[in-house]
Amino acid sequence: MSKIMLEVKGLTTKYITRFKEDVYAVSDVSFKLEEGRSVGIAGESGCGKSTLALSLMGYYFAPLHYMSGDIIIDGRNISGMKPDDVRKNVLGTEIAYIPQAAMNALNPTRKVIKFIEDVVRAHNPKTTKKDIYDLARQRFEELNLPAEALDKYAVELSGGMKQRTVIAVSTILSPKVLIADEPSSALDVTSQKMVIKMINDLMDLGYIKSMIFITHELPLLYNVTDDIMVMYAAQIVEKGTADQMVFDPLHPYSKGLMGSILVPEDGTRDVKLTAIPGTPPNLKKPPDGCRFAERCKYVMPKCKVYNVEYSELENDRGSRCLLTEQELREMYAAESAADGAEVPKGDGVI
């Protein structure tokens, strides 16, 4: 087993609105991320993906508040650290974050090199300008970015170049874990390809040890990450390898989610796209029992009563369901036989 770079145990965080209402956006999340591996997080809008990313940074500010759980980065628990200590000793070096709409994160009145100087000097105040420039130039060249971009303002860069520049700045101190929150959104296909290649290069060159990749584009997630976790209503409902999650999903929500995408695989031409009826629950008042129960066609009375724990399964999989793996597979097989369609399963490319 490889070294564990990030371990999360029972993490729960919430938002407090201006009306003093609690919104539990991350609830009892646990997982491990090994060195050299990447994990993707999928789920519909509002399920807690981006809040989980922010929570993993350990740097909380209103309206987001830490409730319970542990965040352990390379053996170091950052959950109980003070915000200033997290900013000085964790952010940028232990873990880094690429936010949504990262291309808009650059101050238009400052040159790119000034951002890098701020990041480096926040951790090493005595570093000279020459050393910082040499570091930045070397990193940009290795990542196939023009060194001239260091002396440019954000308005002088294209959208794709801004995105890649933000990624380069965020990882300049070689963090152990990188969290990329929809880094390819709002970009054309060519720019998306360049951004993904750049992130892969960061892994290959050893500048980052592990990665968490968040996106709505499931085919992209399949081709970029080693593992995939599915979130629903602030909880992780299933985790497995990319192949397992796309071609052999187990949890009813994962099944519906993966069934909503087109897959150019042999034998899937006649497979009908599925839709999940209903809407997610209100996280101000999470329901008792399974949070997916109201939308699940396999629901049983006990699903709405008993709290559903996340269970580890064989082959490094995990699921949050009261039904056993065998029971679910039997239901899926019976449903497939009734519809006269073959269950898509394989290891091809989406």
N, C-alpha and C positions, 0 to 999 in steps of 0.2 A: 504493500500500500504506500502511495506517495505521501509526502509531507502535507499536512493540513495547513493551508494558508489562511483560511477564514472558517470559523465555526460560530454558528448562531444558535442559541438555545432559548426557546420560549420567548422570543422578542415580541413585546406588545407596546405600541405607541398610539397616541390619540391626538386629535385636534380639539382645541377648546374654542368654540365660536364666540363672537362678541355678545351672544345671548347666554353665554355660560353653558352651552350644550356640549356634550362630549361626543365626538365622532371617532369611533375606534377603527382607524384606517389600516392598522397592522395588528393582527391578533395571533399570538402563540405560534410564531414562525420559527422553525428550526431547520437547519441544513448545514452541510459541510462542503467546502470547496477545496479541492486538492491543488497542489502546485502543478502548473503546466496545463490545467484544464479550464475550460470556459463553460459557463452555465447561462442559459437564456431564460428570461422570465416572460411568460405570455399570459394574456387575460384581457378581458374587455375593459373599456375605459371606466375608471372609477373603482377598479378592484383593489388598488393599493400598490401597484408596481412602483410608481415614482416615489411614493411615501416610504416604501421599504428601502429604496435606494438612499434616500435622505437619512433615514433612520440608521442605516448601516454605517454612516459616516461618524456617528456618535457625537455630532455637533448640533444640539437642539436649540431652536429659538422659536418663540411664539409665532404662530399658534400651535406648532408641533411640540408635543411633550412626551418624554420618556416615561414609561410605566413600569416595565419589568423585563427581565431577560438578560442574556449575556451576549456580547459581541467580542469574539476573541480573534485577534489578527496575529498570526504567527506566534501563538502562545501567550499573547499579551491581551488581557481583558481591558477594553477601553470604556466599558459601560459606566463605571463610576467616576470617570475622570472629569475634572473641571473643564468648562469650555475653552478657557485660555490654554490649558495643557494639551487639549485635543488639537487645537489650531496649531500650536508650536511643535508638537512632537508626533502627531499622527497624520493630519491632513497633508497630502502631497508626498509624503515619504512612505507611510504605511499603506494608505488607501487614498485614491484620487477619484474624482467624480466629473464626468462630462454631462452637463445638464441638457435638458431639452432646449431646442432652439439655441444651441451653443454659439451659432454664428452671430447672435445678437449680444453675446457676453462681452465683446471687446469694446472698450471705451474709445469712441471715434477721435478723441483729442490726444491720444497717446500712441506712440509707436509700439510695435510688437515687442521689441527688445526691452522696453520699459516694464512690460508685464512680467517678462522672464526675470528681470532684475528684482522685482517685488517678491516673486515666488522664492527665488534662491536666497535672498537676504532675510526673508522671514525665518529661515532655518539656519543660515550661515551668514550672519551680519558682516563678517570681515572679508567676505569674498570680493575680489576686485572686479571692476567693470570689464577688464580684459579677460579675466578667467570666465566670467559669465558669458561674454560674447563668444569666446572660443568654444565653450560648452554648447551654446545654442547653435552656433554655426555647424559644428560637428553633427549634432543631433538632427538638424534640419536636412543636411546633406545625406545622412544615412537613411532618412525617411523620404527621400526624393522630393523634398521641398526646396525651392530656391532660397539660398541664403540672403538674397536681396530683400526678401519679405520681412526680415528682421527690422529693417529701417523704414518700413512703410506703415502708414496709418490703416486702420480697418477699412475705411471707405475706399482705399485703393486696391482692395482685394476682392476677388469674386466670391460668391456664396460658398462654393466648394473649397476654395482656398482658406476662407475664414474658418470653416469647420475643421479642416485639417490643422490649421494653426492653433486653434483652441485645444485640440487633442495633444499637439506637440507641447504646448505650454503646460497643460495639466499633468503631463507625464515626464516633465523635464528632470524631476528628482527620482525617477525610476521607482514608482510605488509598487508595493508587493501585490496589491489588488486594485484593479481598475473597474469602476462602475460606469458603463456607457448607457445613458438613458436616451434611447431613440436617436443615436448619433447620425443616422442617415436619412432622417425625415426631412421633408421640404427640399430635397435635392433631386436633380435629374439622375437618370440611371447611370450615366458615365461618372458623375461625381460620387454617387453612392458606391460604385465599384472601387473608386480611388480611396474613399474613406475606409471601407472594409479592408482593403489591401494594407492600408497604413496600420490599422489596428492589429492585423495579423503579423505584420512586420515587427511591431512592438513586442509581441509575444515571442516571435522567432529569434529576435535579437537579444532577448532576455531583459528588456527594460521594464517589463511587467511580468509578474509570475503567474497571475490568474486573472480571470475577467468575468464580470457579470454583465450580460448584454440584454437590454430591454427594448422590445419593439412590438408593434402590432402586426408586422409582416411575418407571418409564420413561415413561409418558404425561405425567407432570408435567415430566420433563426435556425432553421434546419441545416442550412449550408454553412453557418458561421460557428455555431457552438457545439460542444461535445454532449452536453446534457440540457434538458429543458425542464423547467418547473412551471406549473400552471397555477395561477392565483385566481381565487374567486372570493369576493366579499371579505377581503382582508386576510384570507387564509391560503396557505399552500394546500391544494387538494391532490396534487400528484407530482411526482418527480421520476424521471427516467432518462435513458440516453435519448439522443435526438431521433434515432431510428425507432426506438420503442414508442416514444410519445407521438410521432407522426403516423407510423404505420400500424401500431398496436396499442392505442390508448386504452386505459383501463377504467378510470373514473368516468361516470356518466357525463359530467361537464366537459372533461377533456375529449370524450368521444364526440360530443356535439360540436365542440370548438374545432377539432381537427376535421370533422365532417363538413365544415362550412367552407373549406378551401378546395380549389381545383388542383388536382394532382395528375400530371401527364404520365401516368404509369400504365403499363400493360394490364388489362383486366379491370380498369377503373372507368372505362368509357360509359358503362351503364349504371354506375353508382350514382345515386341521386344525392344532391347537396341537401344537407339538413339545416334546420333552423331551430333555435332554442326558444320556446315560447316564454312569455312573461318578462319580468324585470328583476334585477338584483335586489336584495333586501336593503332597507334603510339602516345604515350603520350607526345611526344615533340610538337605535333600539334593535340590536341584532336578535334574530329569532332564536328560540330554544331549538335544540337538536341540530340537524344538518342545515346549513344555510342555503343549500341548493334544493332542498326538499320540495319547495313550492313549484319548482320548474322541472323536476325530475319525473320522467315517465315510469321509473322503476320504484317510486317512493312507497314505503310501507308505513304503517302507523307509528312504529317505534322510531322512525327517522326524524319525526317531529318532536320527540320527547327526550331521547338520550343524546348527550354530548358526544360528538364524533371525534375521536383522537386520530392523529396522524400515525399510521402504522408502517413499519418497514417490511418490505416484501423480499422475495428472492431476486437475484440478479441486480442488486443495488437499486431496486425500485421502491417507491413508497406511495401510499394512497390514503385518503381520508374518506372512508366509506364504511357503513355498517355491513354491507354485503361483502362476502369473501371474494377473492379473485376467481375461484371456480364458479361461484354463483353468477357473477357478472358475465363471465365468458359463456356460460350456458344460456343466459338471457340474450346476449348478443348473437350467438349462433342461431338460436330459435328465431329471433327477429329477422336475421339475414336470410334464413331459409324461407320464412314466410314472404319476404319481399322478392325472393328469387334473385338476389344479388350476392356477388362474391365479396367477402370482407377483404379490403385491400391490405396487403401485407407484403413487405419486401424491403430492399435496401437500395432502391434506385435514387435518382436525384430529382428533387422537386424543381 
